[in-house]
Amino acid sequence: MYTHRRQNLIGRAGGLGLGALLGAALVAVAGFSGTAATQELITLHSFTGDDGAHPQADLIADPAGNLYGTTPSGGAVGQGTVFRLDAYGTLTVLYSFTGGIDGAAPVAGLIADAAGNLYGTTLDGGAFGYGTVFQLAPDGTLTVLHSFTRSDGTHPFAGLLSDTAGNLYGTTQLGGAPGSCNDPDGCGTVFQLDSSGVLTVLHTFTGGSDGARPEAGLIADAAGNLYGTTRFFGGRGTVFQVTPSGTLTVLYSFTGGSDGAWPQAGLIADAAGNLYGTTSYGGTSTSCVQGCGTVFELPAPASLTGVPGRRHMNMKRLGQGGSQRA
C-alpha cells in the first residue's frame, strides 16, 4: 500500500517542474494538502544499529521510488552509513564508513547525478580527521573527492549543491586560513570543489561582520551567486551572498531582538526571489530564555539573478538528466 503511495507522490512531484528541488523535498511539496484531516503515518523502516542509527538528514528519491539517505552513526563499525530503502520497504546499506580515510559521521543528506552517483559530506574522518566530500557509485565504490585540511575548512555539517558543470559547493562550520578568525578552531568557509577534484575556498569567515560558523547548506541563483546563513556574528548570525568570484555580501545581520538570533538552517526562495528561513532563538515571545525563534522573510536582493534553487543550480532528479562529474 505504501509503495503505491510513494510512487504516486514521486510522479506528481516530477510534474511540478521545479528542477532545483530534489527527491524527498519534491515529495514533501507534492504531498501538501489544504485540509487538516488526520493523516496516516507508516513506518517504512526502523534502524537496528547494524544498518545505521540516528538519521538526521532529509532524503532523496529516484523515479522508481527508492529513497536514499545517511545515518551519522551505526553500520559495520559504528561510523555511519549511506542507505537505500526500496519501494517495498527493504533497506540496503550501500556503504558503511570506517572512520578512517573514507570519513566518519555523514550528518548531512545526499545529492545525485544522472548516472546515479551519490555525493555527500562526512563530519569527521578523512586523511586529516577534519571531514570529507565523497562520491558513492551505484556499485558501492566510495571515492573521497576531498579531505579537509583545516586551512580549507573543517567538519562540514551541511550537504552539497552542484552546478551543470559538475562543480560542488558547500560550507564548513569551522576551519579556514590560520589567523583569519579569533576562534582557534576557525570560523568556517564556503568552498567550491571542481570536477577535477580541486577545492577552492570562496570565502573564509572571520567572525566579524561577515559572520561565523555556517552550519547549513547553500542555494544559488542563475548567475551562480550563493546564499546561506551563519550561526554567529556578534553572537547573532547573518544571511549572506557569495559571488562566483568569492565576494561576500552580508544581506542581513540579526540583532537578537524581534528579528531573531542564531540561524542554523538554510534558506529557500519564492518565485520573486524573496528568501525565507528560521532562527533558533530571538523573537517576541518571552516564554523561552533568549526567545523561542522566528520564521523570517528577506526581500529579494537587488543583485539576485533568477530564482535561487535548493540543492542544485540546474540539475534534475536522479536518473532524469543533469550534470555528471568526470
N, C-alpha and C positions, 0 to 999 in steps of 0.2 A: 504494500500500500504506500509506504513512504517513498519507495523507489519511484513510483509513478509521479508522485508529487514533486520530487526533486527534479526529475527530468522536465516536467512541465514548467517549473519555475525557471529553470535554466533556459528553456526555449523562449519563454516570454521575455526574459532578461535580454537575450540576444536581439530581440525585436525593438529594444529601446533605442538602439543606435548610439549608445554612449561608449564610444571606443576607448575613452580614457579610463573607464572603470573595468575591473576585472573580477571574474568569478563570483565569490560569495557576496561581494559588495553589490554586484548587479542583482544577484538573487534576492538580497535584502530589499533593494529598491523595488523590484518587481513584485515582491510579496506584500508590500504595504496595502492596507485596507482602510477605507474611510469609516468602517464600523468598529465598534468596541466589543464585538462579540467575543466570548471566550474561545481561545484558540487551543487546539490540541498540541501538546508537546510530546515528541517522540525522541527517546534517547537512541541515537544511532550507534554509539559505541561508548563503553566505559573503559578507561585505560587501567591497565593492571600493574604498571611499573616496568615490566619487561618490554612492553610495546610503547613505552613513553609515559610521562607523568607531567601534570600541571601545565597543560597548554594555555598560553596567554594571548596568542595572536589570532587574527582573522584567517579565514580560509579562502582558497581559490578553487575554481571548478573547471572541468573540461566539458565539451559538448555531450559526452556520454554520461555525465552525472557523477563522475568520480571527483572526490574532494581531496585537496592536498593541504597539508599544514605541518606545523612543527611542535615539538614539545621541548622545553629547555632542560628537562631532566628525564630520568628513566632511560630505557633502552638497554643494550647489551652490557654496558659498563656504567650506566647512570649519568652519562654526559649529554643526553638529549637525542632526539630523533627527527627525521623527516618521514612523514607517513602519507599513505593514500588510503582513503576509505571509499570502496566502490559502491555502486548504486544498489547493491544487495546487502550492504552492511558489513562486508568483510574488510578488515583493516590489514594492510601490509606495511611493515616497516621498510621503507626504501633505503634508509641509511641510519646507522647508529654511530654517533660521534664517539671518539675515543678519548677526547680531552688532550690530544697531542697536537701534531702539526695540522690535523684536519679541523681543529676547533672544538669548542665546547659551548653548551648553553645557547642554542638558537632560540632567542626570545621572540624575535620578530617573525612576521609572515613571509610568504614567498611571492615571487613573480615568475612568469614563464614565457618562453618564446614559442614560435610556431612549430618548432621541432619537438616540443615537449620537454626541453631542458628547464630545470628549475633553478632559481637564483635566490640567495638569501645571505644573511649575516649571522655570525656567532658572536656572542658577547665576550667570550674568553677563548683561550687556546690559540693555536696558530704557531708560527715559528718563534714568536717573541712573547706569546702569552697575552697579547692585547686584543685578540679577536681577529676575525677573518671575513672576507667576502668569498662565497663559494658558488660553484655550479654543480648541479647534480643531474647527470644524463639519465635518459629513460632506462638504460641498462643498469643503473645503480652506481655508476662510476662517479665518485666525487672528485672535483678538481678545486683546489684552493686558488682562487684568482688573485687574492692579495692577503698577506698577513700584515696587520698594522704594526708599526714600528715605534710608536709613541709620538715621534715628531710629526707624523701624518694623522694622528688621532689614536684613540684607544676606546675599547669597549663599546662598539656600536649597539645601540639599543633598538634602533628602528630598522625597518626594511628598506627596500631599494626602489628607485624609479629608473626607467630606461627610455632611451630615445630610439628613433628609427635606424640610427647608425649602429646600435648595439652598445652605446655607452651607458654605463650605470652611474647613478647618482645617489648619494646618501649622506648621513650625518654620523659623527661620533660624539658621544656625550662628554668625553674627556680627551686629554691629549692635545697635541698641537706643537708648534715650534717652541723650543725651550725659551723661557723668558717672556713668552707672549702674554702670559696671564699671571696674576698674583696668586693663583691656586697652584700649588706644586704638582697637582695631578693634571693640570691643564684645563682649559675651558671649552674644548671641543672644536670640531671642524665641520665644514661642508666639503665634500670631495666628489671628484669625477674619476671613474675607472674606465679607461677606453677599451675598445675591443681587442687590443693587443696586450692588455694587462698593465698598462702604465697608469699609475694613480697620480692625479693632480689635486692638490689642496686648493680649492677655490677660495676658501676663507678660513682663517684661524681666529676664533673668538678670543677676545682679550679680557672679558669680564667687565669692561667699561660700558660705554653707551651702546655698543653693538650687542651686548648680551653675553650669556654663558650657558653651557650645558644644553644643547639641543637634543632632546630625548625622542622627538617624533620624526617621522619621515617628511618627505617633500612633495609638493605638487609643482607643476610647471605650466607656463603659458606657451603659445605657439612660437614665440621668439626665443624660447629656451631659458627665460628667466625663471628662477626657482623661488619658491615661497615656503616659509616654515616658521617655527616658533623656537624661542629659547626659554628655558625654565627660569633663568635668573637674569636680572640686570638691576643692580642696586637691591637685589633680593626680590624683584617683582616680575621680570620677564619681558619678552618682546615678540612682535611679529616682524619678520624681515623678508627682504627680497635680495637675491644674489643674481647678478647678470652672468651670462656665459663667460665674460672676461674676468669675473671674480669681484666685481664691485658690489659691496653690500650696502643696502639702504634699510634703515630701521623705519618700518611703516607705522609702528605704534610701540610705545613703551608703557607698560602697565604701572599704575600708581599704587595698587594695593587697596584702593578705595572701592567705590561702587562699580568701577570698571573691571575689577578682578585682579588676581595675582597668580603667578606661577603656572602658566600654561604648560601642560605635559603632553597634550595630544596635538596632532597635526591639524591641517586646515582642509576645508572643502570650499568650492566656489559655485555660484549660480551662473545662469546664462549671461548676466550682465557683468560678471567678473567680481562681484562682491564676495568677500572672504568671510568664512564663518568658522568658529572654533569654541573652545571651552577653556576656562581657567579652573584650577583645583581649589583655589581659595579666593578671598575677597568677595565683593558684592555687598548688598544692603542688609542682608539678614544678620541678626545678632544671635542666632541660635547656635552658631558654631564659633569656636575660637578662631580668630583671623578670617571669619567669613566662610560661607558654605560653597563658594564658587559661582561662576557665571557661565552663560552662553552669550557669545558676542557676535556682532556683525561689524566688519570693517569695509567701508566703501571701496569700490574698485580703484586700485592705484592708477594714476594718470599714465604710467608707463606700461601698463598691462597690455599685452598683445594676445587676442584670442581669449578663450575661457580656460583657466587653469584646469588641468586634469590630474586625477589621483592615480598614483602608481605608474602610469605610462604617459609619455607625451603623445605618442601616436600608435602604440602597439595595440593589437587586438587580443581577443581572448585566446586562451590556449588552444592551439590547433586550427586557428582561423586566420592565419596570415600574420603579418607584422615582422619586426626585425629579428634577426638572429645574430648571435655573436660568432665571429670566425672561429 
